[in-house]
Amino acid sequence: MKGQLTLFLDQYGNRFYSRTLRELREQVPGRVSKMYHDTERGTVQVGYVIGQHWLTAFQPVELPA
């Protein structure tokens, strides 16, 4: 079973959609590193750095009406 579709935005405003890191790497070539952000709750992973692209991950949210 594949994961949930995720939107990745880079620092230039480019959009990339993928379900897995493998799919994302097919769209954006380069070396992969995890990207983190410090919050009040601690450090959390927010995306990936691939090559020259700093990709922030966004997932759809569904809340009951």
C-alpha positions in Angstrom: 0.0 0.0 0.0 1.4 3.4 -0.9 1.5 6.3 1.5 -0.5 9.5 1.4 0.2 12.0 -1.4 2.4 14.8 -0.1 3.0 18.2 -1.6 6.6 19.5 -1.4 7.3 23.2 -1.9 10.9 24.4 -2.5 12.4 27.8 -1.8 11.6 28.9 -5.3 7.9 28.1 -5.1 8.1 24.9 -7.3 5.6 22.2 -6.4 6.4 18.5 -6.3 3.9 15.8 -5.5 5.0 12.3 -4.2 3.9 9.4 -2.0 7.4 8.2 -1.3 10.9 9.6 -1.0 11.8 7.4 -4.0 9.2 9.1 -6.1 10.4 12.5 -4.9 14.0 11.7 -5.8 12.9 10.8 -9.4 11.6 14.3 -9.8 14.5 16.1 -8.0 18.0 14.7 -8.5 20.7 15.1 -5.9 21.9 14.1 -2.5 19.2 13.7 0.2 19.3 15.1 3.7 16.5 15.6 6.2 15.4 19.1 7.0 14.4 20.0 10.5 12.7 22.9 12.3 13.0 23.8 16.0 9.7 24.4 17.8 8.6 24.9 21.3 7.8 21.1 21.5 11.2 20.2 20.2 12.9 19.6 16.9 10.7 18.1 14.1 11.4 17.0 10.6 9.6 19.3 8.1 11.0 18.0 4.8 14.1 17.2 2.8 17.0 19.0 1.2 17.7 17.4 -2.2 20.5 18.9 -4.3 19.8 22.6 -4.4 16.1 22.3 -3.4 14.9 22.9 0.2 11.6 21.0 0.1 9.0 21.6 2.8 6.4 18.9 3.1 2.6 19.5 3.4 -0.1 16.8 3.8 -3.8 17.3 3.4 -5.8 17.5 6.6 -9.4 16.2 6.8 -11.4 17.3 9.9 -15.0 16.4 10.6 -17.5 19.2 9.8 
